[in-house]
Structure formats: C-alpha cells, structure tokens
Amino acid sequence: MTSSSATALDFEAHYRSLGARKRLVTIAYGTLFLIAFGLSAWVGEFDPLKLLRSLPRVHEYAVKTLPTLSLATLWHDLNEWFYAPGKWLSLLWETILIAYTATLLGTLGALALCFHASQNLRRGSVSYWLVRRIFEVARTIPDLVYALIFVFAFGIGPLAGILAIAVHSMGGSGKLFAETVENIDMKPVEGLRATGANWLQIVRFAVLPQVLPNFATFTLWRFEINVRTASVIGFVGAGGIGQELYIAIARLYYEDISALLLLLVITVMLIDFGCEKLRHAMIGKEHH
C-alpha cells in the first residue's frame, strides 16, 4: 500500500469518526431539547385539546371590544367610540415621555458601565464582576416589580414608571452594549495603548467610533420596547395610558379597550417608522 493510499484511508477513517461523533452530539442535544420541552409543557399545563376548545373564547372577547360601525352613521359612531380623544391623547403623550426619559436614563447608565463589563476592556476583576451582577439584577427583576417598589416609595405617578423602566433598560442595554464592545477590532486599542493613551482615551478614540452605530440601533429598539412597557406598568399606578386601559379592562368597558389599544398600535407603528428613518440617517444609509 502506497503512502498516498494510507493517507486517504486515514482521512476517511477520521471523517467517519467525526461524522459519528457529530451524530451522537446531535442525538444528545435533541434528546435534551425534547426533555426540556416536555417538562416545560408539563409545568406550563400546555394542553393542545384545551387550547383548541378555548380559542373561540379569545375571538369572542376580541369581537366584544369592537364597536358597531355603520356607513350611514360612521362619523357619529366613531365619535362615540373615541369619545375622549383629548384625555386619551394626553395620557398617550405622557406614556411616550415616560418611555423617552426612561430610555435616556437607562442608556446613560448602560453607557457609563458597559465598558467595565467588557472582558477585553475591563479595568479589574472586581469591577468587572460587580458591574456584570448589577446588570443582571437590573434586567432580571421584572419592571412591574420595580414599578410597585417605586410607587410605594414615591407615590402614584409617572416618576415611578420612569425609574422602573430606566433600571430595567440599563440592565438590558448594558448587556448588549458590553457584548458589542467585546466584539470590536482590538487593533486600534492596541495602537493607542502603544502610544501611552489612558483607559478613557482608548474608550473615546478606539472603541466608541466602532460601537456607536450598534449602540444607536439598540437604543432606538429599546425605546420602542419601553413605549409598550410604559403602557403596561400604568396598571400598577405608574402613570400613562396604562391606568386608563386597566380601568377599562377591570370595568369591562369593551369598546374603550379596543380604542385605547388601537391608539397604542398606531403610536408604536409611527415610532417604529420614525426610528427606522433615524437609524438609517445615523448610519449613513438611505432606505429604498
């Protein structure tokens, strides 16, 4: 047997060994996935038959929230449906301002701490570990729980909502920011270090130019999320249109529910459109 034949046989044997190992790994992970899915379905009482039986009730509830509109009296019907536009738009504007302020504060907090939580830029093991834990606690505790805490501390109103969303935003954005920093090209960093630049100068001139587009994208996306969140935390008295929506749901004002939800949907759509335009303008791309 020639050396080339032996090499080919060794290659084939190694290839078959890798294939067998890959199949075993796939089977192992597939089994773990099925076990996890089964346990999740069992704990969550996921019953397909119950789901099929109960789906019509979801449709019935949705239909109840819809107003009766007639072409002949359309303007009158719409006026009855949206009977308090001034009040609702004022609360909706309050919700947007809560989300905006909370996003600003949360982003500033994430920006100030994320570089300490990045493996490639950390200034020490203690600060790295501490900031990572701060981000984890901030994003793990639900914003509704934060809202309840701040409502108890500061009373009912927008301030509690702003603080609750800001803390949660800092945790979520901080993780994304830190992971973005960990994926930068380190050559500019090494070049500045070689010239004797300090840590802040490295962050300013070598890191920020690389990560700012991604930071802007994450921040705009977070703002969209926070508009929806601000409408929910109003359920616990943290300001905004959520309080009005909670009252409508609790008192079974069905048509009010659909009117308020429609306003929220339109608002989020407009914000999404505006954020998309702003993001493309910031990264220098035209949207076609």
Contacts in CASP RR format, 6 or more apart in sequence:
PFRMAT RR
TARGET T0000
AUTHOR 0000-0000-0000
METHOD contacts of the structure
MODEL  1
MTSSSATALDFEAHYRSLGARKRLVTIAYGTLFLIAFGLSAWVGEFDPLK
LLRSLPRVHEYAVKTLPTLSLATLWHDLNEWFYAPGKWLSLLWETILIAY
TATLLGTLGALALCFHASQNLRRGSVSYWLVRRIFEVARTIPDLVYALIF
VFAFGIGPLAGILAIAVHSMGGSGKLFAETVENIDMKPVEGLRATGANWL
QIVRFAVLPQVLPNFATFTLWRFEINVRTASVIGFVGAGGIGQELYIAIA
RLYYEDISALLLLLVITVMLIDFGCEKLRHAMIGKEHH
40 46 0 8 1.000
64 254 0 8 1.000
65 254 0 8 1.000
65 255 0 8 1.000
65 257 0 8 1.000
65 258 0 8 1.000
65 261 0 8 1.000
66 255 0 8 1.000
66 258 0 8 1.000
67 77 0 8 1.000
67 80 0 8 1.000
67 81 0 8 1.000
67 255 0 8 1.000
67 258 0 8 1.000
67 259 0 8 1.000
68 77 0 8 1.000
69 77 0 8 1.000
69 78 0 8 1.000
69 81 0 8 1.000
70 77 0 8 1.000
81 255 0 8 1.000
81 258 0 8 1.000
81 259 0 8 1.000
82 88 0 8 1.000
82 259 0 8 1.000
87 244 0 8 1.000
88 241 0 8 1.000
88 244 0 8 1.000
88 259 0 8 1.000
88 260 0 8 1.000
88 263 0 8 1.000
89 263 0 8 1.000
91 239 0 8 1.000
91 240 0 8 1.000
91 241 0 8 1.000
91 242 0 8 1.000
91 243 0 8 1.000
91 244 0 8 1.000
92 240 0 8 1.000
92 241 0 8 1.000
92 263 0 8 1.000
92 264 0 8 1.000
92 267 0 8 1.000
94 158 0 8 1.000
94 239 0 8 1.000
94 240 0 8 1.000
94 241 0 8 1.000
95 227 0 8 1.000
95 230 0 8 1.000
95 231 0 8 1.000
95 239 0 8 1.000
95 240 0 8 1.000
95 241 0 8 1.000
95 242 0 8 1.000
96 227 0 8 1.000
96 230 0 8 1.000
96 267 0 8 1.000
96 271 0 8 1.000
97 158 0 8 1.000
98 158 0 8 1.000
98 161 0 8 1.000
98 162 0 8 1.000
98 165 0 8 1.000
98 226 0 8 1.000
98 230 0 8 1.000
98 238 0 8 1.000
98 239 0 8 1.000
98 240 0 8 1.000
99 165 0 8 1.000
99 223 0 8 1.000
99 226 0 8 1.000
99 227 0 8 1.000
99 229 0 8 1.000
99 230 0 8 1.000
100 223 0 8 1.000
101 162 0 8 1.000
101 166 0 8 1.000
102 161 0 8 1.000
102 162 0 8 1.000
102 163 0 8 1.000
102 164 0 8 1.000
102 165 0 8 1.000
102 166 0 8 1.000
102 169 0 8 1.000
102 226 0 8 1.000
102 230 0 8 1.000
103 165 0 8 1.000
103 166 0 8 1.000
103 169 0 8 1.000
103 219 0 8 1.000
103 222 0 8 1.000
103 223 0 8 1.000
103 226 0 8 1.000
105 162 0 8 1.000
105 166 0 8 1.000
105 169 0 8 1.000
105 170 0 8 1.000
106 166 0 8 1.000
106 167 0 8 1.000
106 169 0 8 1.000
106 170 0 8 1.000
106 171 0 8 1.000
106 173 0 8 1.000
107 169 0 8 1.000
107 170 0 8 1.000
107 173 0 8 1.000
107 219 0 8 1.000
107 222 0 8 1.000
109 170 0 8 1.000
109 174 0 8 1.000
110 135 0 8 1.000
110 169 0 8 1.000
110 170 0 8 1.000
110 171 0 8 1.000
110 172 0 8 1.000
110 173 0 8 1.000
110 174 0 8 1.000
110 177 0 8 1.000
111 177 0 8 1.000
111 215 0 8 1.000
113 131 0 8 1.000
113 134 0 8 1.000
113 135 0 8 1.000
113 170 0 8 1.000
113 174 0 8 1.000
114 131 0 8 1.000
114 173 0 8 1.000
114 174 0 8 1.000
114 177 0 8 1.000
114 178 0 8 1.000
114 181 0 8 1.000
115 121 0 8 1.000
115 178 0 8 1.000
115 181 0 8 1.000
115 203 0 8 1.000
115 207 0 8 1.000
116 122 0 8 1.000
116 123 0 8 1.000
116 127 0 8 1.000
116 128 0 8 1.000
116 131 0 8 1.000
117 128 0 8 1.000
117 131 0 8 1.000
117 132 0 8 1.000
117 135 0 8 1.000
117 174 0 8 1.000
117 175 0 8 1.000
117 178 0 8 1.000
118 178 0 8 1.000
118 179 0 8 1.000
118 181 0 8 1.000
118 182 0 8 1.000
119 128 0 8 1.000
119 182 0 8 1.000
120 181 0 8 1.000
120 182 0 8 1.000
120 184 0 8 1.000
120 186 0 8 1.000
120 189 0 8 1.000
121 181 0 8 1.000
121 189 0 8 1.000
121 199 0 8 1.000
121 202 0 8 1.000
121 203 0 8 1.000
121 207 0 8 1.000
122 128 0 8 1.000
123 199 0 8 1.000
132 178 0 8 1.000
134 171 0 8 1.000
135 170 0 8 1.000
135 171 0 8 1.000
135 172 0 8 1.000
135 174 0 8 1.000
135 175 0 8 1.000
135 178 0 8 1.000
136 171 0 8 1.000
138 167 0 8 1.000
138 168 0 8 1.000
138 170 0 8 1.000
138 171 0 8 1.000
138 172 0 8 1.000
139 168 0 8 1.000
139 170 0 8 1.000
139 171 0 8 1.000
139 172 0 8 1.000
139 175 0 8 1.000
141 168 0 8 1.000
142 168 0 8 1.000
143 164 0 8 1.000
143 165 0 8 1.000
143 167 0 8 1.000
143 168 0 8 1.000
143 229 0 8 1.000
143 233 0 8 1.000
144 164 0 8 1.000
144 232 0 8 1.000
144 233 0 8 1.000
144 235 0 8 1.000
144 236 0 8 1.000
146 163 0 8 1.000
146 164 0 8 1.000
146 165 0 8 1.000
146 167 0 8 1.000
146 168 0 8 1.000
147 160 0 8 1.000
147 161 0 8 1.000
147 164 0 8 1.000
147 233 0 8 1.000
147 234 0 8 1.000
147 236 0 8 1.000
147 237 0 8 1.000
147 238 0 8 1.000
148 236 0 8 1.000
149 164 0 8 1.000
150 159 0 8 1.000
150 160 0 8 1.000
150 161 0 8 1.000
150 163 0 8 1.000
150 164 0 8 1.000
150 238 0 8 1.000
151 157 0 8 1.000
151 160 0 8 1.000
151 236 0 8 1.000
151 237 0 8 1.000
151 238 0 8 1.000
153 160 0 8 1.000
154 160 0 8 1.000
154 163 0 8 1.000
156 237 0 8 1.000
156 238 0 8 1.000
156 239 0 8 1.000
157 237 0 8 1.000
157 238 0 8 1.000
157 239 0 8 1.000
158 238 0 8 1.000
158 239 0 8 1.000
158 240 0 8 1.000
160 233 0 8 1.000
160 237 0 8 1.000
160 238 0 8 1.000
160 239 0 8 1.000
161 230 0 8 1.000
161 233 0 8 1.000
161 234 0 8 1.000
161 238 0 8 1.000
161 239 0 8 1.000
164 233 0 8 1.000
164 238 0 8 1.000
165 226 0 8 1.000
165 229 0 8 1.000
165 230 0 8 1.000
165 233 0 8 1.000
168 229 0 8 1.000
169 222 0 8 1.000
169 226 0 8 1.000
172 222 0 8 1.000
173 218 0 8 1.000
173 219 0 8 1.000
173 222 0 8 1.000
176 218 0 8 1.000
177 211 0 8 1.000
177 215 0 8 1.000
177 218 0 8 1.000
180 211 0 8 1.000
180 214 0 8 1.000
180 215 0 8 1.000
180 218 0 8 1.000
181 207 0 8 1.000
181 211 0 8 1.000
184 207 0 8 1.000
184 210 0 8 1.000
184 211 0 8 1.000
185 210 0 8 1.000
188 205 0 8 1.000
188 206 0 8 1.000
188 207 0 8 1.000
188 210 0 8 1.000
189 202 0 8 1.000
189 206 0 8 1.000
189 207 0 8 1.000
191 206 0 8 1.000
192 201 0 8 1.000
192 202 0 8 1.000
192 205 0 8 1.000
192 206 0 8 1.000
193 202 0 8 1.000
197 205 0 8 1.000
197 206 0 8 1.000
213 282 0 8 1.000
213 283 0 8 1.000
216 279 0 8 1.000
216 282 0 8 1.000
216 283 0 8 1.000
217 279 0 8 1.000
217 283 0 8 1.000
220 275 0 8 1.000
220 278 0 8 1.000
220 279 0 8 1.000
221 275 0 8 1.000
223 271 0 8 1.000
223 275 0 8 1.000
224 268 0 8 1.000
224 271 0 8 1.000
224 272 0 8 1.000
224 275 0 8 1.000
227 267 0 8 1.000
227 268 0 8 1.000
227 271 0 8 1.000
228 264 0 8 1.000
228 268 0 8 1.000
230 238 0 8 1.000
230 239 0 8 1.000
230 240 0 8 1.000
230 242 0 8 1.000
231 240 0 8 1.000
231 241 0 8 1.000
231 242 0 8 1.000
231 245 0 8 1.000
231 264 0 8 1.000
232 242 0 8 1.000
233 239 0 8 1.000
233 242 0 8 1.000
234 240 0 8 1.000
234 241 0 8 1.000
234 242 0 8 1.000
234 243 0 8 1.000
234 245 0 8 1.000
234 246 0 8 1.000
235 242 0 8 1.000
235 243 0 8 1.000
235 245 0 8 1.000
235 246 0 8 1.000
237 243 0 8 1.000
241 260 0 8 1.000
241 263 0 8 1.000
241 264 0 8 1.000
242 260 0 8 1.000
244 256 0 8 1.000
244 260 0 8 1.000
245 257 0 8 1.000
245 260 0 8 1.000
245 261 0 8 1.000
247 253 0 8 1.000
248 256 0 8 1.000
248 257 0 8 1.000
248 260 0 8 1.000
249 257 0 8 1.000
276 287 0 8 1.000
277 287 0 8 1.000
280 286 0 8 1.000
280 287 0 8 1.000
END
